[in-house]
Amino acid sequence: MNTHCGDRMNLTSEKLPKNPFYTSLSHYAAKNQKLFQWRKEKTDHYSHATLVDTALQLLKERIRRGDTLAYFLRGQLYFEEGWYEEALEQFEEIKEKDHQATYQLGVMYYDGLGTTADTEKGVEYMKKIVDSPCPKARHLKFAAAYNLGRAYYEGKGVKRSDEEAERLWLFAADSGNPKASVKAQSILGLYYSTKEPKELEKAFYWHSQACGNGNLESQGALGLMYFYGQGIRQDTEAALHCLREAAERGNVYAQGNLVEYFYKMKFFTKCVAFSKRIADYDEAHDIPTIAQVTDCLPEFISRGMAMASFYHARCLQLGLGVTKDEATAKHYYSKNSYQRPAGDLRPKQTTGTPQQLAL
């Protein structure tokens, strides 16, 4: 029987975990210094495109000499540059010999990167990683299990099952192990705060584990749990500490919640200054970039921008902390989306304008 969830999370794939055999590729770089020399050159002398071209030429030479890792690195460089068709072709060539290539193919087929989405094929590749007895696949298993859990949660490539998703995420989270899937730890925090009935103590536990392991999404979530006393005793000081740190690290949803806090505390000058920078983001272009850099879910980034836009508009409309400007206020009101993301820990408002009710 499937657990009923009131709201469904919009999830993203887990990035390729670092290979312990070449931690941050430093071991490989030490053995192949010329290949990585381009990384050290000052960018004012070389454009990014020139650096990438230089790297590709060096990788081509390493491949000619029979360097097996260079094949994967070329595919990964294509992937990071967004050249997904070239990456797919490279990974396909070496998938039988390289587990990292198999992992990336699973992500690409599931998400439709460089090819038409084929979720069943994506699931098949992730299962290969999870079931592999090879020691070189070990560092990929937790992340692959998280991705499989996502497939079961979304019902794509497999029959939907929240129970199986939860089981796989718990395996991937590995009791808070920092070397396991920290993304799974964070998603479990969101999952337990969205399922019906909610399990907020479990949500707090998993967000705490993920935050302790550096997860930015969970740091912001912990701030809200402390702020509203959900799953833990209310503690405004701890809440603001978490929200401020998360905001400084680039969590846009935490930034939006701080804007709301400044407004409600009547710190209008601070509210105006802080909200404008966030409200001026271009959703279409900035959300994917911020999500890539921070690994925060796009719907929460969008929500943070919407909150900042609303309160910036409110200050402009009423002349709070800034010269009254109703025309500009109307522009910022128009940027306020009305979607509450699944896992939003803030209590819903029951009175106020349509924009306020959306917040």
C-alpha positions in Angstrom: 0.0 0.0 0.0 1.3 3.4 -1.0 1.8 6.1 1.7 -0.3 9.1 0.8 1.7 12.3 0.4 -0.2 15.6 0.4 2.3 17.5 -1.7 4.8 16.0 -4.1 8.4 17.2 -4.2 10.0 18.2 -7.5 13.4 16.5 -7.2 16.7 16.6 -9.1 19.4 14.0 -9.7 22.4 13.7 -7.5 25.7 14.9 -9.0 28.4 12.5 -9.7 30.2 11.7 -6.4 33.9 12.3 -6.2 36.1 9.3 -6.9 38.1 8.3 -3.8 40.8 6.9 -6.1 41.4 10.4 -7.4 40.1 12.8 -4.7 39.2 16.0 -6.6 41.4 14.5 -9.4 44.4 15.7 -7.3 46.1 12.3 -7.5 45.6 12.1 -11.2 46.8 15.7 -11.6 50.0 15.0 -9.6 50.8 12.2 -12.1 49.8 14.3 -15.1 50.8 17.8 -14.3 50.7 19.2 -17.8 47.1 18.1 -18.3 46.0 20.2 -15.3 48.4 23.1 -15.8 45.7 25.0 -17.8 43.6 25.2 -14.6 46.3 27.2 -12.9 46.7 29.8 -15.7 45.3 33.2 -14.9 42.0 33.7 -16.7 42.9 37.2 -17.7 45.3 35.7 -20.2 43.0 33.0 -21.4 39.3 32.9 -22.1 37.3 30.1 -20.7 36.8 28.7 -24.2 40.5 28.6 -24.8 41.1 26.9 -21.5 38.6 24.2 -22.3 40.1 23.7 -25.8 43.5 23.4 -24.3 42.2 20.8 -21.8 40.6 18.8 -24.7 43.8 18.8 -26.7 45.7 17.5 -23.7 43.1 14.9 -23.0 43.2 13.8 -26.6 47.0 13.3 -26.3 46.6 11.3 -23.1 44.0 9.1 -24.8 46.3 8.5 -27.7 48.9 7.3 -25.2 46.3 4.8 -23.7 45.3 6.7 -20.5 42.0 5.1 -19.7 40.9 7.7 -17.2 41.3 10.4 -19.8 38.4 9.0 -21.8 36.1 9.6 -18.8 37.5 13.0 -18.1 36.9 14.1 -21.6 33.2 13.0 -21.3 32.9 14.7 -18.0 34.4 17.9 -19.4 31.7 17.8 -22.2 29.1 17.2 -19.5 30.1 20.1 -17.3 30.2 22.4 -20.3 26.7 21.4 -21.2 27.7 19.6 -24.4 25.5 16.7 -23.5 25.3 15.0 -26.9 29.2 14.7 -27.0 29.2 13.6 -23.4 26.6 10.9 -24.0 28.6 9.6 -27.0 31.8 9.5 -25.0 30.2 7.8 -22.0 28.5 5.2 -24.2 31.9 4.2 -25.6 33.4 3.4 -22.2 30.3 2.3 -20.1 31.4 -1.3 -20.0 34.8 -0.3 -18.5 34.0 2.7 -16.4 31.3 2.8 -13.6 31.3 6.6 -13.5 30.3 6.7 -17.2 27.5 4.2 -16.4 26.3 6.5 -13.6 26.4 9.6 -15.8 24.4 7.7 -18.5 21.8 6.9 -15.9 21.4 10.6 -15.0 21.4 11.7 -18.7 18.8 9.2 -19.8 16.6 9.8 -16.8 16.7 13.6 -17.1 16.8 13.7 -21.0 20.2 15.4 -21.3 21.7 15.1 -24.8 18.9 12.6 -25.7 15.2 12.0 -25.4 14.4 11.1 -21.8 14.2 7.3 -21.3 13.5 6.9 -17.6 13.5 3.1 -17.9 17.0 3.1 -19.3 18.1 5.6 -16.7 16.8 3.3 -13.9 18.5 0.3 -15.5 21.9 2.0 -15.4 21.4 3.1 -11.8 20.4 -0.5 -10.8 23.7 -1.7 -12.4 25.6 0.6 -10.1 23.7 -0.4 -7.0 24.0 -4.1 -7.8 27.7 -4.0 -8.9 30.1 -6.1 -6.8 33.1 -4.1 -8.2 35.0 -2.1 -5.5 35.4 0.8 -8.1 31.6 1.2 -8.0 31.4 1.5 -4.3 31.6 5.3 -4.0 28.7 5.6 -6.5 26.2 3.2 -4.7 24.7 5.7 -2.3 24.1 8.3 -5.0 22.7 5.7 -7.4 20.3 4.5 -4.6 19.2 8.1 -4.1 18.4 8.4 -7.8 16.6 5.1 -7.8 14.5 6.3 -4.8 13.6 9.4 -6.8 12.4 7.2 -9.7 10.2 5.2 -7.4 8.9 8.4 -5.8 8.1 9.9 -9.2 6.9 6.7 -10.7 9.1 7.1 -13.7 10.8 4.1 -15.2 9.3 2.0 -12.4 5.9 1.7 -10.7 5.5 4.5 -8.1 6.1 3.4 -4.5 6.8 5.9 -1.7 7.7 2.9 0.5 10.4 1.8 -1.9 11.6 5.4 -2.4 11.9 5.8 1.4 13.8 2.4 1.8 16.3 3.4 -0.9 16.8 6.9 0.5 17.4 5.4 4.0 20.0 3.1 2.5 21.5 6.0 0.6 21.5 8.3 3.7 23.3 5.5 5.7 22.4 6.8 9.2 24.0 10.3 8.4 27.3 9.0 7.1 29.1 12.1 5.6 30.5 9.8 2.9 27.0 8.6 1.9 24.4 10.5 0.0 24.0 13.8 1.8 21.3 14.7 -0.7 19.3 11.7 0.4 19.6 12.9 4.0 18.2 16.3 3.0 15.5 14.8 0.9 14.4 12.5 3.7 14.0 15.7 5.8 11.7 17.2 3.2 9.9 13.9 2.6 9.0 13.5 6.3 7.7 17.0 6.4 5.4 16.5 3.3 4.0 13.0 3.8 0.7 12.5 5.5 0.7 12.3 8.4 3.8 14.4 8.8 6.7 13.1 10.9 8.4 16.3 11.9 10.8 14.8 14.5 12.2 12.6 11.7 12.3 15.6 9.4 14.3 17.5 11.9 16.7 14.6 12.5 17.5 14.2 8.8 17.8 17.9 8.2 20.3 18.0 11.1 22.3 15.2 9.7 22.4 16.7 6.2 23.2 20.2 7.6 26.1 18.8 9.7 27.4 17.3 6.5 27.3 20.6 4.7 23.9 20.5 2.9 22.7 24.1 2.3 19.0 23.2 1.7 18.8 21.5 5.1 20.5 24.4 6.8 17.7 26.7 5.7 15.1 24.1 6.6 16.5 23.8 10.1 16.2 27.6 10.5 12.5 27.4 9.7 11.9 24.4 12.0 13.5 26.3 14.9 11.6 29.5 14.0 8.2 27.8 14.0 8.9 25.1 16.5 8.3 22.2 14.1 9.9 18.9 15.2 11.9 20.8 17.8 11.3 23.4 20.6 10.9 26.9 19.2 14.2 28.8 19.3 14.4 32.2 17.5 18.1 32.7 18.1 19.0 29.3 16.7 16.6 29.9 13.8 18.2 33.2 12.8 21.7 31.7 13.1 20.8 28.9 10.7 18.9 31.3 8.3 21.7 33.9 8.2 24.4 31.3 7.6 22.4 29.6 4.9 21.6 33.0 3.3 25.3 33.9 3.3 26.1 30.6 1.6 23.6 31.3 -1.2 20.4 29.7 0.0 17.8 31.9 -1.7 14.9 30.5 0.2 16.6 31.4 3.5 17.3 34.9 2.1 13.6 35.3 1.3 12.6 34.2 4.8 15.0 36.7 6.3 13.4 39.4 4.1 10.1 38.5 5.6 11.6 38.6 9.1 13.1 42.1 8.6 9.7 43.3 7.3 7.7 41.9 10.2 10.2 43.3 12.7 9.9 46.7 11.0 13.5 46.8 9.9 12.3 48.4 6.6 15.6 49.9 5.4 17.4 46.6 5.8 14.4 44.8 4.2 14.5 47.0 1.1 18.2 46.7 0.6 18.3 43.0 1.1 15.2 42.2 -0.9 16.1 44.2 -4.0 19.1 42.1 -4.9 17.1 38.9 -4.6 14.0 40.3 -6.3 16.1 41.4 -9.3 17.2 37.9 -10.2 16.0 36.7 -13.6 14.1 33.5 -12.8 14.5 31.9 -16.3 18.3 32.3 -16.3 19.3 32.5 -12.6 17.4 29.7 -11.1 19.1 26.9 -13.0 22.5 28.4 -12.3 21.8 28.9 -8.6 20.4 25.3 -8.4 23.6 24.0 -10.1 25.9 25.9 -7.7 24.1 25.4 -4.4 22.3 22.0 -5.1 19.1 23.6 -3.7 15.8 22.6 -5.3 14.6 25.0 -8.0 11.1 25.4 -6.5 12.6 26.7 -3.2 14.9 29.1 -5.0 11.8 30.4 -6.9 9.9 30.7 -3.7 12.7 32.8 -2.1 12.7 35.1 -5.1 8.9 35.4 -4.9 9.0 36.3 -1.2 11.7 39.0 -1.8 9.7 40.4 -4.7 6.5 40.7 -2.6 8.1 42.4 0.4 10.2 44.7 -1.8 7.0 45.7 -3.6 5.2 46.2 -0.3 7.9 48.6 0.9 7.8 50.5 -2.4 3.9 50.7 -2.3 3.8 52.0 1.2 7.0 54.0 1.3 8.6 51.9 4.0 12.3 52.4 4.2 12.3 53.8 0.6 10.6 56.5 -1.4 7.1 55.6 -2.2 6.9 54.3 -5.9 3.6 52.5 -6.8 4.6 52.0 -10.4 7.8 50.1 -9.5 5.9 48.3 -6.7 3.5 46.9 -9.4 6.5 45.6 -11.3 7.8 43.7 -8.3 4.3 42.4 -7.4 4.1 40.9 -10.9 7.3 38.8 -10.1 5.7 37.2 -7.1 4.7 33.6 -8.0 1.8 32.0 -6.1 3.3 28.5 -5.7 4.1 27.0 -2.3 6.7 24.3 -2.7 6.2 20.8 -1.2 8.0 20.8 2.1 7.4 24.5 2.9 7.6 24.5 6.7 6.1 28.0 7.1 2.4 28.0 8.3 -0.1 29.1 5.7 -1.6 32.6 6.1 -5.4 32.6 6.4 -6.1 36.3 6.0 -4.7 39.1 3.7 -4.2 39.9 0.1 -3.9 37.1 -2.6 -0.2 37.7 -2.6 0.0 37.4 1.2 -2.1 34.3 1.2 0.3 32.8 -1.4 3.2 33.4 1.1 
